[in-house]
Amino acid sequence: MARKKKSKFQKLTIVMAVLMALITLLAILIPVLQGLNIF
């Protein structure tokens, strides 16, 4: 039972890390694209 919980938690941590990376990329890219009048 504990193993399943840990595995699920690790998966969630990976998903959260990926989401944070995507949000960071968007936060950087959107102002750059707006500055270039592309977006």
mmCIF entry with sequence, helices, sheets and N, C-alpha, C, O atoms, coordinates in Angstrom:
data_MODEL
# 
_entry.id   MODEL 
# 
_entity.id                         1 
_entity.type                       polymer 
_entity.pdbx_number_of_molecules   1 
# 
_entity_poly.entity_id                      1 
_entity_poly.type                           'polypeptide(L)' 
_entity_poly.nstd_linkage                   no 
_entity_poly.nstd_monomer                   no 
_entity_poly.pdbx_seq_one_letter_code       MARKKKSKFQKLTIVMAVLMALITLLAILIPVLQGLNIF 
_entity_poly.pdbx_seq_one_letter_code_can   MARKKKSKFQKLTIVMAVLMALITLLAILIPVLQGLNIF 
_entity_poly.pdbx_strand_id                 A 
# 
loop_
_entity_poly_seq.entity_id 
_entity_poly_seq.num 
_entity_poly_seq.mon_id 
_entity_poly_seq.hetero 
1 1  MET n 
1 2  ALA n 
1 3  ARG n 
1 4  LYS n 
1 5  LYS n 
1 6  LYS n 
1 7  SER n 
1 8  LYS n 
1 9  PHE n 
1 10 GLN n 
1 11 LYS n 
1 12 LEU n 
1 13 THR n 
1 14 ILE n 
1 15 VAL n 
1 16 MET n 
1 17 ALA n 
1 18 VAL n 
1 19 LEU n 
1 20 MET n 
1 21 ALA n 
1 22 LEU n 
1 23 ILE n 
1 24 THR n 
1 25 LEU n 
1 26 LEU n 
1 27 ALA n 
1 28 ILE n 
1 29 LEU n 
1 30 ILE n 
1 31 PRO n 
1 32 VAL n 
1 33 LEU n 
1 34 GLN n 
1 35 GLY n 
1 36 LEU n 
1 37 ASN n 
1 38 ILE n 
1 39 PHE n 
# 
_struct_asym.id          A 
_struct_asym.entity_id   1 
# 
_struct_conf.conf_type_id            HELX_P 
_struct_conf.id                      HELX_P1 
_struct_conf.pdbx_PDB_helix_id       AA1 
_struct_conf.beg_label_comp_id       ALA 
_struct_conf.beg_label_asym_id       A 
_struct_conf.beg_label_seq_id        2 
_struct_conf.pdbx_beg_PDB_ins_code   ? 
_struct_conf.end_label_comp_id       GLY 
_struct_conf.end_label_asym_id       A 
_struct_conf.end_label_seq_id        35 
_struct_conf.pdbx_end_PDB_ins_code   ? 
_struct_conf.beg_auth_comp_id        ALA 
_struct_conf.beg_auth_asym_id        A 
_struct_conf.beg_auth_seq_id         2 
_struct_conf.end_auth_comp_id        GLY 
_struct_conf.end_auth_asym_id        A 
_struct_conf.end_auth_seq_id         35 
_struct_conf.pdbx_PDB_helix_class    1 
_struct_conf.details                 ? 
_struct_conf.pdbx_PDB_helix_length   34 
# 
_struct_conf_type.id          HELX_P 
_struct_conf_type.criteria    ? 
_struct_conf_type.reference   ? 
# 
loop_
_atom_site.group_PDB 
_atom_site.id 
_atom_site.type_symbol 
_atom_site.label_atom_id 
_atom_site.label_alt_id 
_atom_site.label_comp_id 
_atom_site.label_asym_id 
_atom_site.label_entity_id 
_atom_site.label_seq_id 
_atom_site.pdbx_PDB_ins_code 
_atom_site.Cartn_x 
_atom_site.Cartn_y 
_atom_site.Cartn_z 
_atom_site.occupancy 
_atom_site.B_iso_or_equiv 
_atom_site.pdbx_formal_charge 
_atom_site.auth_seq_id 
_atom_site.auth_comp_id 
_atom_site.auth_asym_id 
_atom_site.auth_atom_id 
_atom_site.pdbx_PDB_model_num 
ATOM 1   N N  . MET A 1 1  ? 0.834  -1.200 0.000   1.00 0.00 ? 1  MET A N  1 
ATOM 2   C CA . MET A 1 1  ? 0.000  0.000  0.000   1.00 0.00 ? 1  MET A CA 1 
ATOM 3   C C  . MET A 1 1  ? 0.880  1.266  0.000   1.00 0.00 ? 1  MET A C  1 
ATOM 4   O O  . MET A 1 1  ? 0.656  2.202  -0.768  1.00 0.00 ? 1  MET A O  1 
ATOM 5   N N  . ALA A 1 2  ? 1.880  1.259  0.882   1.00 0.00 ? 2  ALA A N  1 
ATOM 6   C CA . ALA A 1 2  ? 2.763  2.426  0.989   1.00 0.00 ? 2  ALA A CA 1 
ATOM 7   C C  . ALA A 1 2  ? 3.524  2.644  -0.327  1.00 0.00 ? 2  ALA A C  1 
ATOM 8   O O  . ALA A 1 2  ? 3.775  3.775  -0.744  1.00 0.00 ? 2  ALA A O  1 
ATOM 9   N N  . ARG A 1 3  ? 3.878  1.523  -0.961  1.00 0.00 ? 3  ARG A N  1 
ATOM 10  C CA . ARG A 1 3  ? 4.629  1.614  -2.205  1.00 0.00 ? 3  ARG A CA 1 
ATOM 11  C C  . ARG A 1 3  ? 3.777  2.290  -3.290  1.00 0.00 ? 3  ARG A C  1 
ATOM 12  O O  . ARG A 1 3  ? 4.257  3.148  -4.032  1.00 0.00 ? 3  ARG A O  1 
ATOM 13  N N  . LYS A 1 4  ? 2.508  1.884  -3.363  1.00 0.00 ? 4  LYS A N  1 
ATOM 14  C CA . LYS A 1 4  ? 1.604  2.475  -4.354  1.00 0.00 ? 4  LYS A CA 1 
ATOM 15  C C  . LYS A 1 4  ? 1.471  3.983  -4.133  1.00 0.00 ? 4  LYS A C  1 
ATOM 16  O O  . LYS A 1 4  ? 1.528  4.780  -5.070  1.00 0.00 ? 4  LYS A O  1 
ATOM 17  N N  . LYS A 1 5  ? 1.293  4.343  -2.863  1.00 0.00 ? 5  LYS A N  1 
ATOM 18  C CA . LYS A 1 5  ? 1.133  5.754  -2.519  1.00 0.00 ? 5  LYS A CA 1 
ATOM 19  C C  . LYS A 1 5  ? 2.368  6.556  -2.941  1.00 0.00 ? 5  LYS A C  1 
ATOM 20  O O  . LYS A 1 5  ? 2.261  7.648  -3.499  1.00 0.00 ? 5  LYS A O  1 
ATOM 21  N N  . LYS A 1 6  ? 3.551  5.980  -2.657  1.00 0.00 ? 6  LYS A N  1 
ATOM 22  C CA . LYS A 1 6  ? 4.804  6.663  -2.988  1.00 0.00 ? 6  LYS A CA 1 
ATOM 23  C C  . LYS A 1 6  ? 4.934  6.824  -4.509  1.00 0.00 ? 6  LYS A C  1 
ATOM 24  O O  . LYS A 1 6  ? 5.317  7.885  -5.001  1.00 0.00 ? 6  LYS A O  1 
ATOM 25  N N  . SER A 1 7  ? 4.607  5.749  -5.244  1.00 0.00 ? 7  SER A N  1 
ATOM 26  C CA . SER A 1 7  ? 4.700  5.785  -6.696  1.00 0.00 ? 7  SER A CA 1 
ATOM 27  C C  . SER A 1 7  ? 3.778  6.861  -7.261  1.00 0.00 ? 7  SER A C  1 
ATOM 28  O O  . SER A 1 7  ? 4.158  7.617  -8.156  1.00 0.00 ? 7  SER A O  1 
ATOM 29  N N  . LYS A 1 8  ? 2.556  6.917  -6.721  1.00 0.00 ? 8  LYS A N  1 
ATOM 30  C CA . LYS A 1 8  ? 1.594  7.921  -7.169  1.00 0.00 ? 8  LYS A CA 1 
ATOM 31  C C  . LYS A 1 8  ? 2.108  9.324  -6.851  1.00 0.00 ? 8  LYS A C  1 
ATOM 32  O O  . LYS A 1 8  ? 1.984  10.242 -7.661  1.00 0.00 ? 8  LYS A O  1 
ATOM 33  N N  . PHE A 1 9  ? 2.685  9.471  -5.665  1.00 0.00 ? 9  PHE A N  1 
ATOM 34  C CA . PHE A 1 9  ? 3.223  10.767 -5.253  1.00 0.00 ? 9  PHE A CA 1 
ATOM 35  C C  . PHE A 1 9  ? 4.378  11.195 -6.159  1.00 0.00 ? 9  PHE A C  1 
ATOM 36  O O  . PHE A 1 9  ? 4.484  12.363 -6.533  1.00 0.00 ? 9  PHE A O  1 
ATOM 37  N N  . GLN A 1 10 ? 5.248  10.228 -6.510  1.00 0.00 ? 10 GLN A N  1 
ATOM 38  C CA . GLN A 1 10 ? 6.376  10.528 -7.395  1.00 0.00 ? 10 GLN A CA 1 
ATOM 39  C C  . GLN A 1 10 ? 5.871  10.963 -8.769  1.00 0.00 ? 10 GLN A C  1 
ATOM 40  O O  . GLN A 1 10 ? 6.401  11.901 -9.365  1.00 0.00 ? 10 GLN A O  1 
ATOM 41  N N  . LYS A 1 11 ? 4.842  10.274 -9.267  1.00 0.00 ? 11 LYS A N  1 
ATOM 42  C CA . LYS A 1 11 ? 4.257  10.618 -10.562 1.00 0.00 ? 11 LYS A CA 1 
ATOM 43  C C  . LYS A 1 11 ? 3.703  12.040 -10.511 1.00 0.00 ? 11 LYS A C  1 
ATOM 44  O O  . LYS A 1 11 ? 3.913  12.831 -11.429 1.00 0.00 ? 11 LYS A O  1 
ATOM 45  N N  . LEU A 1 12 ? 2.998  12.352 -9.435  1.00 0.00 ? 12 LEU A N  1 
ATOM 46  C CA . LEU A 1 12 ? 2.421  13.683 -9.259  1.00 0.00 ? 12 LEU A CA 1 
ATOM 47  C C  . LEU A 1 12 ? 3.523  14.735 -9.214  1.00 0.00 ? 12 LEU A C  1 
ATOM 48  O O  . LEU A 1 12 ? 3.382  15.814 -9.790  1.00 0.00 ? 12 LEU A O  1 
ATOM 49  N N  . THR A 1 13 ? 4.613  14.421 -8.532  1.00 0.00 ? 13 THR A N  1 
ATOM 50  C CA . THR A 1 13 ? 5.739  15.361 -8.434  1.00 0.00 ? 13 THR A CA 1 
ATOM 51  C C  . THR A 1 13 ? 6.324  15.632 -9.815  1.00 0.00 ? 13 THR A C  1 
ATOM 52  O O  . THR A 1 13 ? 6.648  16.774 -10.138 1.00 0.00 ? 13 THR A O  1 
ATOM 53  N N  . ILE A 1 14 ? 6.460  14.591 -10.630 1.00 0.00 ? 14 ILE A N  1 
ATOM 54  C CA . ILE A 1 14 ? 6.989  14.746 -11.990 1.00 0.00 ? 14 ILE A CA 1 
ATOM 55  C C  . ILE A 1 14 ? 6.046  15.616 -12.813 1.00 0.00 ? 14 ILE A C  1 
ATOM 56  O O  . ILE A 1 14 ? 6.492  16.525 -13.514 1.00 0.00 ? 14 ILE A O  1 
ATOM 57  N N  . VAL A 1 15 ? 4.748  15.344 -12.733 1.00 0.00 ? 15 VAL A N  1 
ATOM 58  C CA . VAL A 1 15 ? 3.755  16.128 -13.474 1.00 0.00 ? 15 VAL A CA 1 
ATOM 59  C C  . VAL A 1 15 ? 3.828  17.594 -13.052 1.00 0.00 ? 15 VAL A C  1 
ATOM 60  O O  . VAL A 1 15 ? 3.809  18.488 -13.898 1.00 0.00 ? 15 VAL A O  1 
ATOM 61  N N  . MET A 1 16 ? 3.910  17.839 -11.747 1.00 0.00 ? 16 MET A N  1 
ATOM 62  C CA . MET A 1 16 ? 3.993  19.209 -11.236 1.00 0.00 ? 16 MET A CA 1 
ATOM 63  C C  . MET A 1 16 ? 5.253  19.900 -11.740 1.00 0.00 ? 16 MET A C  1 
ATOM 64  O O  . MET A 1 16 ? 5.216  21.078 -12.098 1.00 0.00 ? 16 MET A O  1 
ATOM 65  N N  . ALA A 1 17 ? 6.371  19.174 -11.769 1.00 0.00 ? 17 ALA A N  1 
ATOM 66  C CA . ALA A 1 17 ? 7.632  19.748 -12.247 1.00 0.00 ? 17 ALA A CA 1 
ATOM 67  C C  . ALA A 1 17 ? 7.527  20.136 -13.724 1.00 0.00 ? 17 ALA A C  1 
ATOM 68  O O  . ALA A 1 17 ? 8.005  21.195 -14.132 1.00 0.00 ? 17 ALA A O  1 
ATOM 69  N N  . VAL A 1 18 ? 6.898  19.269 -14.519 1.00 0.00 ? 18 VAL A N  1 
ATOM 70  C CA . VAL A 1 18 ? 6.709  19.549 -15.947 1.00 0.00 ? 18 VAL A CA 1 
ATOM 71  C C  . VAL A 1 18 ? 5.817  20.778 -16.128 1.00 0.00 ? 18 VAL A C  1 
ATOM 72  O O  . VAL A 1 18 ? 6.120  21.655 -16.937 1.00 0.00 ? 18 VAL A O  1 
ATOM 73  N N  . LEU A 1 19 ? 4.718  20.838 -15.372 1.00 0.00 ? 19 LEU A N  1 
ATOM 74  C CA . LEU A 1 19 ? 3.819  21.990 -15.454 1.00 0.00 ? 19 LEU A CA 1 
ATOM 75  C C  . LEU A 1 19 ? 4.545  23.278 -15.079 1.00 0.00 ? 19 LEU A C  1 
ATOM 76  O O  . LEU A 1 19 ? 4.393  24.297 -15.753 1.00 0.00 ? 19 LEU A O  1 
ATOM 77  N N  . MET A 1 20 ? 5.327  23.235 -14.017 1.00 0.00 ? 20 MET A N  1 
ATOM 78  C CA . MET A 1 20 ? 6.078  24.418 -13.592 1.00 0.00 ? 20 MET A CA 1 
ATOM 79  C C  . MET A 1 20 ? 7.045  24.865 -14.685 1.00 0.00 ? 20 MET A C  1 
ATOM 80  O O  . MET A 1 20 ? 7.199  26.062 -14.930 1.00 0.00 ? 20 MET A O  1 
ATOM 81  N N  . ALA A 1 21 ? 7.701  23.898 -15.343 1.00 0.00 ? 21 ALA A N  1 
ATOM 82  C CA . ALA A 1 21 ? 8.632  24.221 -16.423 1.00 0.00 ? 21 ALA A CA 1 
ATOM 83  C C  . ALA A 1 21 ? 7.896  24.875 -17.591 1.00 0.00 ? 21 ALA A C  1 
ATOM 84  O O  . ALA A 1 21 ? 8.381  25.854 -18.159 1.00 0.00 ? 21 ALA A O  1 
ATOM 85  N N  . LEU A 1 22 ? 6.730  24.340 -17.952 1.00 0.00 ? 22 LEU A N  1 
ATOM 86  C CA . LEU A 1 22 ? 5.941  24.911 -19.043 1.00 0.00 ? 22 LEU A CA 1 
ATOM 87  C C  . LEU A 1 22 ? 5.478  26.322 -18.709 1.00 0.00 ? 22 LEU A C  1 
ATOM 88  O O  . LEU A 1 22 ? 5.546  27.216 -19.552 1.00 0.00 ? 22 LEU A O  1 
ATOM 89  N N  . ILE A 1 23 ? 5.003  26.528 -17.472 1.00 0.00 ? 23 ILE A N  1 
ATOM 90  C CA . ILE A 1 23 ? 4.552  27.853 -17.044 1.00 0.00 ? 23 ILE A CA 1 
ATOM 91  C C  . ILE A 1 23 ? 5.714  28.843 -17.103 1.00 0.00 ? 23 ILE A C  1 
ATOM 92  O O  . ILE A 1 23 ? 5.545  29.981 -17.540 1.00 0.00 ? 23 ILE A O  1 
ATOM 93  N N  . THR A 1 24 ? 6.893  28.403 -16.660 1.00 0.00 ? 24 THR A N  1 
ATOM 94  C CA . THR A 1 24 ? 8.072  29.272 -16.690 1.00 0.00 ? 24 THR A CA 1 
ATOM 95  C C  . THR A 1 24 ? 8.422  29.640 -18.127 1.00 0.00 ? 24 THR A C  1 
ATOM 96  O O  . THR A 1 24 ? 8.718  30.799 -18.418 1.00 0.00 ? 24 THR A O  1 
ATOM 97  N N  . LEU A 1 25 ? 8.391  28.657 -19.027 1.00 0.00 ? 25 LEU A N  1 
ATOM 98  C CA . LEU A 1 25 ? 8.682  28.923 -20.438 1.00 0.00 ? 25 LEU A CA 1 
ATOM 99  C C  . LEU A 1 25 ? 7.684  29.915 -21.020 1.00 0.00 ? 25 LEU A C  1 
ATOM 100 O O  . LEU A 1 25 ? 8.074  30.844 -21.727 1.00 0.00 ? 25 LEU A O  1 
ATOM 101 N N  . LEU A 1 26 ? 6.398  29.724 -20.729 1.00 0.00 ? 26 LEU A N  1 
ATOM 102 C CA . LEU A 1 26 ? 5.375  30.647 -21.221 1.00 0.00 ? 26 LEU A CA 1 
ATOM 103 C C  . LEU A 1 26 ? 5.601  32.046 -20.672 1.00 0.00 ? 26 LEU A C  1 
ATOM 104 O O  . LEU A 1 26 ? 5.483  33.029 -21.403 1.00 0.00 ? 26 LEU A O  1 
ATOM 105 N N  . ALA A 1 27 ? 5.925  32.138 -19.383 1.00 0.00 ? 27 ALA A N  1 
ATOM 106 C CA . ALA A 1 27 ? 6.164  33.437 -18.745 1.00 0.00 ? 27 ALA A CA 1 
ATOM 107 C C  . ALA A 1 27 ? 7.323  34.168 -19.418 1.00 0.00 ? 27 ALA A C  1 
ATOM 108 O O  . ALA A 1 27 ? 7.328  35.397 -19.487 1.00 0.00 ? 27 ALA A O  1 
ATOM 109 N N  . ILE A 1 28 ? 8.309  33.414 -19.915 1.00 0.00 ? 28 ILE A N  1 
ATOM 110 C CA . ILE A 1 28 ? 9.456  34.017 -20.602 1.00 0.00 ? 28 ILE A CA 1 
ATOM 111 C C  . ILE A 1 28 ? 9.110  34.324 -22.062 1.00 0.00 ? 28 ILE A C  1 
ATOM 112 O O  . ILE A 1 28 ? 9.424  35.405 -22.561 1.00 0.00 ? 28 ILE A O  1 
ATOM 113 N N  . LEU A 1 29 ? 8.467  33.379 -22.743 1.00 0.00 ? 29 LEU A N  1 
ATOM 114 C CA . LEU A 1 29 ? 8.227  33.505 -24.180 1.00 0.00 ? 29 LEU A CA 1 
ATOM 115 C C  . LEU A 1 29 ? 7.146  34.517 -24.539 1.00 0.00 ? 29 LEU A C  1 
ATOM 116 O O  . LEU A 1 29 ? 7.313  35.267 -25.501 1.00 0.00 ? 29 LEU A O  1 
ATOM 117 N N  . ILE A 1 30 ? 6.048  34.560 -23.798 1.00 0.00 ? 30 ILE A N  1 
ATOM 118 C CA . ILE A 1 30 ? 4.932  35.446 -24.160 1.00 0.00 ? 30 ILE A CA 1 
ATOM 119 C C  . ILE A 1 30 ? 5.365  36.913 -24.246 1.00 0.00 ? 30 ILE A C  1 
ATOM 120 O O  . ILE A 1 30 ? 5.070  37.555 -25.254 1.00 0.00 ? 30 ILE A O  1 
ATOM 121 N N  . PRO A 1 31 ? 6.049  37.478 -23.243 1.00 0.00 ? 31 PRO A N  1 
ATOM 122 C CA . PRO A 1 31 ? 6.488  38.879 -23.371 1.00 0.00 ? 31 PRO A CA 1 
ATOM 123 C C  . PRO A 1 31 ? 7.458  39.084 -24.532 1.00 0.00 ? 31 PRO A C  1 
ATOM 124 O O  . PRO A 1 31 ? 7.431  40.129 -25.182 1.00 0.00 ? 31 PRO A O  1 
ATOM 125 N N  . VAL A 1 32 ? 8.310  38.103 -24.796 1.00 0.00 ? 32 VAL A N  1 
ATOM 126 C CA . VAL A 1 32 ? 9.257  38.208 -25.913 1.00 0.00 ? 32 VAL A CA 1 
ATOM 127 C C  . VAL A 1 32 ? 8.493  38.252 -27.233 1.00 0.00 ? 32 VAL A C  1 
ATOM 128 O O  . VAL A 1 32 ? 8.770  39.093 -28.088 1.00 0.00 ? 32 VAL A O  1 
ATOM 129 N N  . LEU A 1 33 ? 7.535  37.347 -27.394 1.00 0.00 ? 33 LEU A N  1 
ATOM 130 C CA . LEU A 1 33 ? 6.739  37.310 -28.627 1.00 0.00 ? 33 LEU A CA 1 
ATOM 131 C C  . LEU A 1 33 ? 5.921  38.585 -28.785 1.00 0.00 ? 33 LEU A C  1 
ATOM 132 O O  . LEU A 1 33 ? 5.808  39.114 -29.891 1.00 0.00 ? 33 LEU A O  1 
ATOM 133 N N  . GLN A 1 34 ? 5.350  39.082 -27.691 1.00 0.00 ? 34 GLN A N  1 
ATOM 134 C CA . GLN A 1 34 ? 4.586  40.329 -27.742 1.00 0.00 ? 34 GLN A CA 1 
ATOM 135 C C  . GLN A 1 34 ? 5.506  41.478 -28.137 1.00 0.00 ? 34 GLN A C  1 
ATOM 136 O O  . GLN A 1 34 ? 5.114  42.353 -28.908 1.00 0.00 ? 34 GLN A O  1 
ATOM 137 N N  . GLY A 1 35 ? 6.727  41.477 -27.611 1.00 0.00 ? 35 GLY A N  1 
ATOM 138 C CA . GLY A 1 35 ? 7.699  42.517 -27.934 1.00 0.00 ? 35 GLY A CA 1 
ATOM 139 C C  . GLY A 1 35 ? 8.058  42.499 -29.412 1.00 0.00 ? 35 GLY A C  1 
ATOM 140 O O  . GLY A 1 35 ? 8.339  43.545 -29.997 1.00 0.00 ? 35 GLY A O  1 
ATOM 141 N N  . LEU A 1 36 ? 8.050  41.319 -30.017 1.00 0.00 ? 36 LEU A N  1 
ATOM 142 C CA . LEU A 1 36 ? 8.365  41.180 -31.436 1.00 0.00 ? 36 LEU A CA 1 
ATOM 143 C C  . LEU A 1 36 ? 7.122  41.351 -32.310 1.00 0.00 ? 36 LEU A C  1 
ATOM 144 O O  . LEU A 1 36 ? 7.204  41.261 -33.535 1.00 0.00 ? 36 LEU A O  1 
ATOM 145 N N  . ASN A 1 37 ? 5.969  41.599 -31.678 1.00 0.00 ? 37 ASN A N  1 
ATOM 146 C CA . ASN A 1 37 ? 4.698  41.789 -32.393 1.00 0.00 ? 37 ASN A CA 1 
ATOM 147 C C  . ASN A 1 37 ? 4.317  40.566 -33.224 1.00 0.00 ? 37 ASN A C  1 
ATOM 148 O O  . ASN A 1 37 ? 3.706  40.696 -34.284 1.00 0.00 ? 37 ASN A O  1 
ATOM 149 N N  . ILE A 1 38 ? 4.682  39.368 -32.733 1.00 0.00 ? 38 ILE A N  1 
ATOM 150 C CA . ILE A 1 38 ? 4.296  38.130 -33.427 1.00 0.00 ? 38 ILE A CA 1 
ATOM 151 C C  . ILE A 1 38 ? 3.027  37.580 -32.790 1.00 0.00 ? 38 ILE A C  1 
ATOM 152 O O  . ILE A 1 38 ? 2.112  37.127 -33.477 1.00 0.00 ? 38 ILE A O  1 
ATOM 153 N N  . PHE A 1 39 ? 2.992  37.629 -31.455 1.00 0.00 ? 39 PHE A N  1 
ATOM 154 C CA . PHE A 1 39 ? 1.870  37.042 -30.727 1.00 0.00 ? 39 PHE A CA 1 
ATOM 155 C C  . PHE A 1 39 ? 0.658  37.948 -30.793 1.00 0.00 ? 39 PHE A C  1 
ATOM 156 O O  . PHE A 1 39 ? -0.389 37.620 -30.235 1.00 0.00 ? 39 PHE A O  1 
# 
